[in-house]
Amino acid sequence: MKKTLLFLLLTLFFIKGINAQKLPSFDADLGKKSVFGQEIRIPYLDVVSYFGYIKEGSVPDEQRDGKKYYYLYLWIPVAAPEIGIRMVSPIPSYLSPGKEDFVMEDYSANFNERKKYFDTWISFERADVITNDSNFVANAKSANWKMYAQNDDTGDLPAQPSGKKYNSQMRISSETSNPSKALVMGLYRIGFTTYKTGEVQGSFIAQIGSVVKLPGIKIAKDLESLKAAMDGK
C-alpha cells in the first residue's frame, strides 16, 4: 500500500514538473485527500474553455458599484455535484483554442493584442430559468439571479506579467439539501470585472470544470448567441 502511495506521489510530482510552463491541472475539491502531508486532488473530468478579449471602449453588460461588469452565459444541461470556474488574463502565449473550445469574435480580431490583461474578479450565478423554449431569451432577460460564489485572487494560478497573482479561481459544491444552492440543469452566468474601479481590457481564458461529463454545455457572451448555440444554429 505504501509503495502504491509513494508511486502516486512521484507520478504527480513528475506531471507537475513537465507541466510547469502550462496552466496547472484544474483539480476538484470532491474526493480531496491528504497523503503524507501532500494534498491530493483528482482533476476535473470535463474542462471547457472560452477564449475571449475585451477591447478598449467596450460597453459593459452592467455597471454595479462603479465597476464595469461583463458576463459569459452558460447552459448546463445536467445536474453536477461540483463546478469549478477559473479565469486567467492575459492568455498565455502557449495556449490556443481547440476544436471543442468556445472563441469570442473579438479574441480572433484582436489576436495581436492578446498580451494586454486585467486584474480578474469573477462571480458565478444561476437564473430561475430551466427551460429552453421559444421564450428563453425574454425569460432570461427578466430572470432572478442567485449568487453562488465570488473570487478575486488565487495562488493556484500563474502570476500575471506584473508578478502579482491576480488571476481567479473557485470551486462550488452542489448543496443538495438546499435547492437554492444546488447545481441543477439550467442557465448560469460568469460575471467578471476588475478588483479596482476602472477599465476591463485584454485577453482572458475562462475555464469551467466538472467532476462529471457535461454533454451539451454551451457558453456565449450574450443570451441571443447562447440560444442559437443551444438550438444548434
Secondary structure as GFF3:
##gff-version 3
##sequence-region A 1 233
A	DSSP	alpha_helix	2	18	.	.	.	ID=ss1
A	DSSP	beta_strand	33	35	.	.	.	ID=ss2
A	DSSP	beta_strand	38	40	.	.	.	ID=ss3
A	DSSP	beta_strand	46	54	.	.	.	ID=ss4
A	DSSP	beta_strand	62	64	.	.	.	ID=ss5
A	DSSP	beta_strand	67	76	.	.	.	ID=ss6
A	DSSP	beta_strand	82	88	.	.	.	ID=ss7
A	DSSP	beta_strand	102	103	.	.	.	ID=ss8
A	DSSP	alpha_helix	105	109	.	.	.	ID=ss9
A	DSSP	three_ten_helix	111	113	.	.	.	ID=ss10
A	DSSP	beta_strand	120	127	.	.	.	ID=ss11
A	DSSP	alpha_helix	136	141	.	.	.	ID=ss12
A	DSSP	beta_strand	145	151	.	.	.	ID=ss13
A	DSSP	beta_strand	168	173	.	.	.	ID=ss14
A	DSSP	three_ten_helix	179	181	.	.	.	ID=ss15
A	DSSP	beta_strand	186	194	.	.	.	ID=ss16
A	DSSP	beta_strand	202	210	.	.	.	ID=ss17
A	DSSP	beta_strand	218	220	.	.	.	ID=ss18
A	DSSP	alpha_helix	223	230	.	.	.	ID=ss19
###
